[in-house]
Amino acid sequence: MLLPSRTAVLNQMYDQREIDVAQIMEELKPQYGKEKQFNEKMYLEHMMALEANGLVELATYDLDQNDNLVIYYKITDEGRATVDKYVDSKYRLA
């Protein structure tokens, strides 16, 4: 059984300093890559929803080599507390 996607994103960010959507998707691809909703648009929506709820925050942004905007997020203390409270230890990343 897998965690809900948005919870998995937050769980994945627990020990990260700054991470962007592409990096999150790369890390979650082995478990979630075959799902229909595994796409950049949906995962950007996950990040924005987590940000709106105070669980992550925008850290910085930059342009990649193709002049596409890349937004880096970091987990907040509230986000870590949420993972601690709601993610069972068997799903926690080592």
N, C-alpha and C positions, 0 to 999 in steps of 0.2 A: 504494500500500500504506500502511495506517495502522499506527501503533504500537498495541500492546495498550493497552486503556483505562487500566489502572492506571499504566502507564508514561507515557501521555499526560498523565494528571493530574499526575504528578510533574514532567514536562517543562514543563507549563503553569505550575507554581508556581515554577519556577526563579528568576525575577526578581521575584516578588511578595513583599510584606511580610506581609500577612495576607489570607486569602481564605476564603470559605465555599463550601459545596457548590453553592449556587445560582449563584454567580459562576463557578465552575469549569465548571458545566454550560452556562452561557450562552456562555462562551468556546469550549467544545468542540462546541457544537451544530452548527455548519456541517459538521464532519467526522463526528461520531458520532451526531447527532440521529436518524437513521433506524434505528439499531440497536435491537433489541428490549430489550436490557439498559440502554438509556439512560434511566434513571429515578433519582429522588432516593434511593430506598432502596439501589440498587446503588452509586451514587456515594458515599453515606455509608459503605457497607461498604468501598469503596476507601480512603477517608480513614482509617478505623479500622485497616485492615490496614497502611497506610503508617505510621501512628502506632505500631502494635504492633512494627513492624520498625525504628523509630527514624529513619525517613526524613522524617517531618513531626512537628510537635508542636502541641498545642493552644495557641493564642495567647490567646484570650479567648472569651467567649460573651456573648450578650445576648438580649433578647426583641425580636421585630419588632413592627410595629404591630398584628398580630393575636394577640399574646402567644404566638407560636411560638418555640421555642428556636432560635437561630442560633449555630452554633459556627464560630469562625474558626481556621484552621490556618496555620502557617508552615512552610516547608521548613527542614530542619536542614542543617548542614554535611555530614553523611553523605548526606543526600538529594541535595545538589548534586554531591557526589563520585560518587554512583551515576549521575546523569544524565550527568556528564562521561565516565564510564567506559563506559556501555552504550548511550547514545542517539547514533546516528550524526549527524554534523554536518548532513546534509541534512534531518533532522527537527527540529533545534534551532530554537528561536524566536529571531528577530532582536531 
